[in-house]
Amino acid sequence: MKPETKRDSTEVAALEERYQVATYKKMPIVAERGEGVWLFAAGGQKYLDLYGGHAVAGTGHSHPHVVAALHEQASKLLFYSNLVYSDVRARAAEKLVSIAPASLTKAFFCNSGTEANENAMRIARLATGRENIITFSGGFHGRTADAISATFLGRYREIGKPNVPGHLQAEFGDIESVRRLADESVAAIMLEPIQSMAGVRMAEPRFYSELREICDKLGIVLIYDEVQTGVGRTGEWFFAGCRSGDGVVPDVITLAKALGSGIPVGACLVSDSLAAHLKENDLGTTFGGGMMAMAAVSSTIEAIEQEGMLSNVCDVEAHLRQRLREVPGVVSVKGLGFLLGLEFQDKASAIHSALLERHIITGTSSDPKVLRLLPPLCLKTDEVDLFISELAEICKVA
Ligand SMILES: Cc1ncc(COP(=O)(O)O)c(C=O)c1O
């Protein structure tokens, strides 16, 4: 085969602009290679990635253990569906359940976050025989029909019209707003336990336990959308069960993003009692549980375990919070672990651009004053120090 001629960065960008539907606002980077918290661009520049490739690179970019597992699996079998048994799938399901809260004993695999949420809502409706779903102002759950109808953030529901019926909106953090809606027509209450895109919003611990009480009393399924908070991001495997959430464990956890270190995979973790309501053909997807995705899931969890990334998140979060006190422009730091929102006095978009010019990638949010950090779980203190010195200089000039 004739080797392809190498295009320069301008040509690559022009080609994408020409042939890809223009639905994304892109950064001026042509990504070529990644290693841990670093992203290398085609022109040779190196970026500190505090956005983790959209919260996906939990283990860091191209973690060698994950890459080796994928190489090995690719040489054996790329794919076969759930119509056959598979050792790699069995291991991934066992591994994922082994790190889940004890009451969540079964996994359903799919391909993305929106799909995990669609399936979670379907599980709740099938198990309860009810139709209504309560979700929250500021929550984001994906872009397929049911998930976008459950999304009360910004104009997403508008984009997704006509919406799926049966979606009710409560106010995040306001338990009385939930009480006003919750009755025996409600199948599920679903929430991002930390609302990421809304600007990294958390509720008081009591809010989560009161939600649990309402669900228990009325037979409602509690779903945590942990597409962002799951797989170690908060310094624990899941927000479910953690102290900031009053130890509450939901009936379903949905996962995606960091679960496969970059290989598309989503999952619902489900309790035994809920799983008992599901029968053959109630849920399904061709690619869910495919061999490459399953190798990615097991090796991702192993990499996090082997390198002690959960305790690294806690240690480095403490260092980051401490150092951020030195930066005068930062009004508050929201969130938990490596899902952090830095609130500035003024627009965060200017800080985001200035950091990018200094080769540091961060994320904006729907709160114009909040800049999001979602770095790989292997971020170290010297990389934090680099970020702080650049941020402090930017804030000094601003
Ligand atoms: C909390 C949350 N849920 C669901 C989704 C949808 O995931 P996906 O883009 O994989 O469909 C996202 C994506 O950003 C998310 O942040």
The ligand as an ORCA input file, in Angstrom:
! r2SCAN-3c Opt
* xyz 0 1
  C     -23.502     13.321     33.163
  C     -23.591     12.894     31.726
  N     -24.517     11.993     31.377
  C     -24.615     11.563     30.103
  C     -23.792     12.031     29.113
  C     -23.918     11.524     27.711
  O     -22.845     10.694     27.419
  P     -22.461     10.361     25.898
  O     -21.958     11.616     25.290
  O     -21.427      9.275     26.017
  O     -23.715      9.880     25.252
  C     -22.803     12.967     29.442
  C     -21.903     13.504     28.399
  O     -21.264     14.520     28.533
  C     -22.701     13.416     30.786
  O     -21.792     14.316     31.147
*
